[in-house]
């Protein structure tokens, strides 16, 4: 046996030594004492049921050394279990034997663990009541001297090494399984017990041996050893958490300052910060955010709509900056929803369901529990600015993407822009037909367009569905090409050609079911998604919701599904504040833009517009000069200010009093087009070739 145990021989010898000494005493006074309790109130049989069972302070093992001893010889060092960490034993210095009180013990024990680089959890605790209860339950009666007086509680604690837990059945339920554990079966163990006769705590039955390394490096890996040890670093992190700093950035900062942390520690810091904010009803915290939002600027406007059940249905926010931007670009709206921006939390009461508008003071005593409503959807309205960037003009947090919720958000938006709302001509959405129906009912004078990206993506997904039959990869590519041509058709002729090609291809490949679906659901609504059908609209060349999707991507750096409603609202306002600051900075800068590749005409345009506008005009200017000889101009007989243009794929008409053309560029961008520029160049018109008057004033810086 000794050859099999190897490094376990010292504990075995220790067991024999202790056992031998006890053997003599068992026949004497000790044996007589045990004779009165053996089988009745044995310490090792008195494992507490009321306090035990967990890996913190579990069931209790009483060990009255003078009266009650271990039935198995007091040694808890067993043979190495399967999976033991090491066969080389490491002996450590044990704690001091005697302590005046539990408070004194706790203070000493903390320092002892740090000095010896050990993590020693409480395995079992026995209370005074449990000990006395078991003494009274003894079958052969009891001795009053065994009962513990008041003031002694707990009676005993058993400490083990953190690696000494026995293998047990996993309690996980499958949502986050962790089948692997680091099992070492460390034999380290000791008991600290109250000695009534000496009126002090005594450390007993210690086995101060580990079967794994005990070192500073190993000690640093324990959760209790990790954390921040610098007040300066801790203060810096506390400043990073409220502003939504990314976890990776916090982690990098801590490592740069030599802090002993892991990613899980950073995650716990963020969760603790979130819990400290959400600690109460989210209604109250969100109400404070909205009150501060309204007080920051008199033009900031928020609205809250409650459902019939009294719950928060819609929260809408529009800053003064958002309202000013829409007043400049009122023809266009990009509309879309995103998820995972918040976790709405409110307290549920057995008497009331507090709505957002109610003043929750915390005085109501019949609160039952927290209720979590995850993922209020974020509905965002966006236009664009003179720099060619997407500009948010309203945020609305919706309990659900329903008609009622959409109506409330739209009503708030219309109420803010009574004088400009009739100028709205284009609304860009994805393929959500419920959104389209609600928007069309609220904005009858506007055209609702579908994002080209979503059209192509959705039709490709439908084409690949099994109910339409299998199709080869080559044929799938051909069908996708036909769909692409349909989307970007620049005339009825090219559209009909692509439609005919799609029909023939689907019939040839046995994919007629997909073509029937296309005819039923898409062919009749071409005004929403075919390129040339939207050429006469002021969409500012927005054919997708890419600007809005880009905004959502940037916003998700600061919000996610773990954020409270208050944090989400705060982040939305903070994001707009940063955008406004950048916008004002660009407008206030001194100097003019200069482009080395521009001639005098384009240099003049760049001087009083933005690089984005100048770039669009430069494309038309270059095209006009390149095809100057191909255009023919004919003045209208009835109205001398109207000129007809031929020479391209289509014929166009423009006026020479305002230099507005009916071509797609002039209508959609409100800028001088190639036809006007070519005419002025050919006619040697007075003034600049590029008519400044046709550059919309919204673009002029």
Secondary structure by P-SEA (a helix, b strand, c coil): cccccccaaaaaaaaaaaaaaaaaaaacaaaaaaaaccccccccccccccccccccccbbbbbccccccccccccccccccccccccbbbbbbbcccccccaaaaaaaaaaaaaaacccccccbbbcaaaaaaaaaaccccccccccccccccccbbbbbccccccccccccccccccccccccccccbbbbbbbccccccccccccccccccccaaaaaacccccccccaaaaaaaaaaaaacccaaaaaaaaaaacccccaaaaaaaaaaaaaaaacccaaaaaaaaaaaaaaacccbbbbbbbcccccccbbbbbcaaaaaaaaacccbbbbbcccccbbbbbbbbcccccccccccccccccccccccccccbbbbbbbcccccbbbbccccccccccaaaaaaaaaaaaaacccccccccbbbbcccaaaaaaaaaacccbbbbccaaaaaaaaaaaaaccccccccaaaaaaaaaaaaaaaacccaaaaaaaaaaaaaaaaaacaaaaaaaaaaccccccccccccccccccccccccaaaaaaaaaaaaacccccccaaaaaaaaaaaaaaaaaaaaaaaaccbbbbbccccaaaaaaaacccaaaaaaaaaaaaaaaaacccbbbbbbcccccbbbbccccccccccccccccccccccccccccaaaaaaaaaacccccccccccccccccc
